[in-house]
Amino acid sequence: MSPQKITARLLKEGVDIVAICDHNSAENVRAVAKAAEAKRVAVLPGMEVCTREEAHVLAIFENEESAFSLQSLVYRHLAGKNDPDVFGLQVVANEFDEVVRLEDRLLIGAVDLPIDQIVQEIHRLRGLAIASHIDRESYSVIGQLGFIPSTLKFDALELSSHIEEKQARERFSDYQDMIFVRNSDAHFLDDVGKNTSEYLLDGPTFKEIAKALVKEDGRTVYSG
């Protein structure tokens, strides 16, 4: 899962736009963006935040500054140090797949911030907040809370590769008015590009994705 290898895999799978959303960190966004700069892949900065409730929320932004602003907040509310022997090395790389440094914060843990505050902060930074893999029993807002509170204004709900959309629409009938999307949620290189959404856009940009999630100006999304 290095910048060069991710970019090569995206090209192989025919993916036009990708959001880099590491767990509780945006450290490797810039490296992947630089690696893909001359390729046919648009890279959006993002993060997957694990909230106090241990629910995962995807944050996707138009620019790195917003992603790093969220990272600063998340880092202030993370506890513990990483144990490489238990959790593995947390590598910060450059665009040439070279190790720049190792992150010693415990990124696998949950931040000491509630989910509503995380969603609000994402929106304050003009980002998109997506509820991660809502069909999973663990680390999803529905799995952890039992439902999606009406106060949580998600821009979309993500489905994992383990459920068909028809089944999801039946299972989550209370959320019929929400947009469902599919993302790779890739933890291994072979998973990159295996679970995707198709978007009708004018170009591979954050603003176009945002339009598609509200079906503005003819843009739309097909979760597949």
N, C-alpha and C positions, 0 to 999 in steps of 0.2 A: 504493500500500500504506500508506495513512494510517489512523488509528484510525476516523474517521467513515466512510471508504469501505469499510473492511473490515467494519464493523458492518452497513452497508447491504447489502453483498454477501451476508453470512451470512443476513440476513433474507430476501433474494430467493431464496436457495438452500434455505431451510427448515432451516438448521442450528440445532440447539438448544444445542449445547455445543462450545466450541472451546478449544484450547490454543495460546497464542501462544509460539512457539518460534523466536526469532531465533537467528542463528548466533553462538554463544559470548557471548551477551548476553541479559539480561532487562530492559533499559532501557525498552522500550516496552510492557511488560505492563500497567503501571498505567494508561497512557493509553487502551489499548483497553478495559480493564475499566471505566473511567469512561465511555467513549463508549457502551458497551453496557449501562450500569447500568439505564437505564429501558426497555430493549428486552427482547425475549424470547430473549436469548442469554446463556448462562452462560460466563464466561471463566475458564480455568484458567491460572495462570502456569507458564511452562516455558522451556526452552532446548534448542537443538540443539548439542551439544558435539562439536567435531572433536578427536579424541584424538591422542596422539603417533603412533599407527599410521595416522592420517588416515582413521579410521573414524568415522562419525557416530552419535551416541547421543542419543535424545530423553530429556529429563528433564521430567517433569510433576509439579507439586506442588499441594498443597491451599491453600497460602498464599504470599504474595509474599515473606515473610521467608525461607522456605526457598530460593526461587529466587534471591534476592539473596545468600544465603550461598554458594550454588554459584557465582554470578557472581563473588564476591570471590575464591574459589579460582582460578577460570578466569582472571580478570584478572591475578592474580599470576604466572601461568604462560604468558602470551601475550607474544610478542616482536614488535618492529617497530611502526612507525607507518603509519597509513593514508595512501596517496597518492590523493587524490580524483580526479586526472586519469587514474589507471589503474583504480581500483576503484570510483570514485563516492563521493558523500557518504554518510556514516553518520549519519543524522538521528535525534535523540532528540526526539520530539514530545509535545505534550499532547493532551488529549481533544478539542480544537477544531481539530486538524490544524495547529497552529502549531508552528514549530520552536523548541525550547527551547535546544538546543545541538547541536554536532556532536561525535561521538565520534572521537577520533584514534587509538585503539588499532587494530591491524590485525586486525579481527574475522574476516576471511576465512581466516586462518591456522589452524594446528593448535596446541593447547596442549601444553606439555611435561609431559604426564601420561599414563600408560598407561591403556588402556581399562578394565582391571580396577579401577584406583583410582577412575576416574570412576563406574563402576557402583556400587561400594561407597559412595562419597560420596553418590550420589543416594539410596540406600537408608538411609544413616545419617540423612539429612535427611527420611526418611519419604516419599520420592517414588517414582514409577514410572519404571523404566528400560526403554526400548524400543529395540531395534536398528533403526536407520533403513534404509528401502528395501533390504532384504537381497538383492533380485534384481538390483541394479545392480552393475556391475563396479567402479565407482569409488566411494569414500567409504562403503562398507558393510563391516561386519565380515567377511562372507564374502568379499567382493571383495578385501579387504586381507590377511586371514589365511588364507583358503581354507576355513575352517570356523568354527563357533562353539565355543570351548572350553567344556567342561563346568563350569568354574569360574565362568563368566560367567552370573549368575543374572538373565537378562532377564525382565521381566514380560510381554513380548509381542514379536513380530517384525512389522515393518511391511513391507507389500508396496506397490510403486509402482503407478502406473496402467498400466504397460506389461506386466503379467502377470496372467493369470486365476488364481483361487484353485486350480482343479483342476490347472493346470499347475504352480503353485507347490508344491502338496502332493506332486506327483510329483518335481519337481526337488529339493525339500528334504525328502525322505522321512525323513532322519535326525532331523528335528525335528517329527515328527507330534504329539508330546505338547504342543507349544507353541501358544499362542494367536496367530493371525495377525490383524492389523488393517490397515485402510487409512486413510490420512490425506491431506489435500490436498497437503502439502509445497509449499505455494504460494509462488512467488517473484514472481508477477504476479497482479494483482487478478482477472483472468478465471479463474484456477485455484482460487480460494477456493471450497471446497465441491464440487469436481468429483470428488474421490476420497475417499469417506467410509465410515465403518462405522456400522451400526445396532446400538444397544445396547438390551437390555431392562432398564430401570432403574426405580427408584421415584421418581427425580428426577434432574435434570442436575447432579450433584455429583461431586467427586473421589472421595469414599468409595464412591459407587455404581459409578463406573468401575472402581475397584480391586476391588470385589466381582465385577463382571462378568468381569474378566480371570482370576479363579480360579473362576468359576461358583458363587459363594456365594449362598445364600438365593434361588435361582431366577434370579439375574441372569445374563445371558450377552451375548455379542457376536457379531454377524454381520459378517464383513469385506466381504461383498457381492461 
